[in-house]
């Protein structure tokens, strides 16, 4: 038993040294092993517009009642771990890629965006959250007022 403990004590620093060396040579080696493709799908979507503050939007419609009906919206991670990357307008925004699928069979995919705001439930929890878009916006035929941007409301 003592001999086994002796060999384990010799191997432990060697394994740690090897892991440290590999992580210095390739910093992504440890992250890559744990990377996952995370996504969330929403079939109920609210569209609205905002000028300065995305959680104070106006002219809201349901995605299904829009001139180009939305079948679903899929949010995906933009890199190896959820919540990575800078996005949006605030320090706590999460970068996402947004895929919008329409009932006519069309889609807009790989739109850069951010989880930007939340509407809290009375008594705690989140009722829905909002997504804003970077440069490219969905081709959803939502009529924006001049100087406004679109935001999608996604209920949980």
C-alpha positions in Angstrom: 0.0 0.0 0.0 2.8 2.4 0.9 4.5 1.6 -2.4 1.3 2.5 -4.4 1.1 5.8 -2.5 4.7 6.5 -3.3 4.2 6.0 -7.0 1.0 8.1 -7.0 2.9 10.9 -5.3 5.5 10.7 -8.1 3.0 10.7 -10.9 0.6 13.4 -9.6 3.1 16.3 -10.2 4.1 14.8 -13.6 0.5 14.7 -14.8 -0.1 18.2 -13.5 3.0 19.4 -15.2 1.9 17.8 -18.5 -1.5 19.4 -18.3 0.1 22.8 -17.6 2.5 22.4 -20.5 -0.3 21.4 -22.9 -2.4 24.3 -21.8 0.4 26.7 -22.4 1.2 25.3 -25.8 -2.5 25.2 -26.8 -4.7 27.3 -24.5 -7.9 26.0 -26.1 -7.1 22.4 -25.4 -8.9 22.2 -22.1 -11.9 24.4 -23.3 -12.3 22.4 -26.5 -12.8 19.2 -24.6 -15.7 20.7 -22.7 -17.2 22.7 -25.6 -20.9 22.1 -26.3 -23.3 23.4 -28.9 -26.0 25.2 -26.8 -29.2 26.5 -28.4 -32.7 27.5 -27.4 -35.8 27.4 -29.6 -38.8 29.7 -29.2 -42.1 29.3 -31.1 -43.8 32.3 -29.6 -42.1 35.6 -30.5 -43.1 39.2 -30.0 -41.7 41.9 -32.3 -41.4 45.6 -31.3 -39.3 48.6 -31.8 -37.2 50.8 -29.6 -35.2 54.0 -29.9 -32.9 54.2 -26.9 -33.9 51.6 -24.3 -34.8 48.1 -25.7 -37.0 47.1 -22.7 -39.2 50.2 -23.3 -40.4 49.2 -26.7 -43.5 50.1 -28.6 -45.7 49.0 -31.5 -45.5 45.3 -30.5 -47.0 42.5 -32.6 -46.8 38.7 -32.4 -44.5 37.1 -34.8 -47.3 34.9 -36.2 -49.4 38.0 -37.0 -46.6 39.9 -38.7 -46.7 40.3 -42.5 -44.1 37.5 -42.7 -45.1 35.0 -40.1 -42.3 33.6 -37.9 -42.4 29.9 -37.2 -39.6 29.9 -34.7 -36.5 31.7 -33.4 -33.4 29.8 -32.4 -30.6 31.3 -30.3 -27.2 29.7 -30.4 -23.9 30.3 -28.7 -21.3 32.3 -30.5 -18.3 30.5 -29.2 -17.1 27.6 -27.0 -18.9 28.5 -23.9 -22.3 30.1 -23.2 -22.2 33.8 -22.4 -18.9 34.5 -24.1 -18.2 37.5 -26.3 -19.1 41.2 -26.1 -22.4 42.2 -27.4 -25.3 44.6 -27.0 -25.3 47.8 -25.1 -24.5 46.8 -21.5 -21.9 44.9 -19.7 -24.2 42.0 -18.8 -25.4 41.3 -22.4 -24.7 37.9 -23.8 -23.6 37.5 -27.4 -25.8 35.1 -29.4 -26.4 34.0 -33.0 -30.0 34.3 -34.0 -31.8 32.1 -36.6 -35.3 33.1 -37.7 -37.4 30.6 -39.5 -40.6 31.7 -41.3 -43.8 29.8 -42.1 -43.2 30.4 -45.9 -40.1 28.2 -45.7 -37.5 31.0 -45.7 -35.0 31.8 -43.0 -32.5 34.4 -41.8 -29.5 32.6 -40.1 -26.4 33.6 -38.3 -27.6 37.1 -37.3 -25.3 38.5 -34.6 -27.3 39.7 -31.6 -27.4 39.9 -27.8 -29.6 38.9 -25.0 -30.2 42.4 -23.8 -33.0 42.8 -21.4 -35.5 40.8 -19.2 -39.0 41.3 -17.9 -39.2 39.9 -14.4 -42.3 38.0 -13.1 -44.1 39.3 -10.0 -42.7 37.2 -7.1 -39.5 36.4 -8.9 -38.2 34.7 -12.0 -38.1 35.8 -15.6 -41.3 36.2 -17.7 -39.5 36.9 -20.9 -36.3 38.4 -22.3 -35.3 40.5 -25.2 -32.9 40.1 -28.1 -31.4 42.9 -30.0 -29.5 42.7 -33.3 -26.1 44.0 -34.3 -25.8 45.3 -37.9 -27.9 42.8 -39.8 -31.6 42.4 -38.9 -34.1 39.8 -39.8 -36.0 40.1 -43.1 -39.3 39.8 -41.2 -41.1 42.7 -42.9 -41.7 44.5 -39.5 -42.2 48.2 -40.4 -39.8 50.2 -38.2 -40.3 53.9 -37.4 -37.4 56.0 -38.7 -34.6 56.0 -36.2 -35.9 52.9 -34.3 -34.4 49.4 -34.0 -36.2 46.0 -33.7 -36.2 43.8 -30.6 -37.6 40.3 -30.2 -39.4 39.3 -27.0 -39.0 35.6 -26.1 -41.2 34.2 -23.3 -39.8 31.6 -21.0 
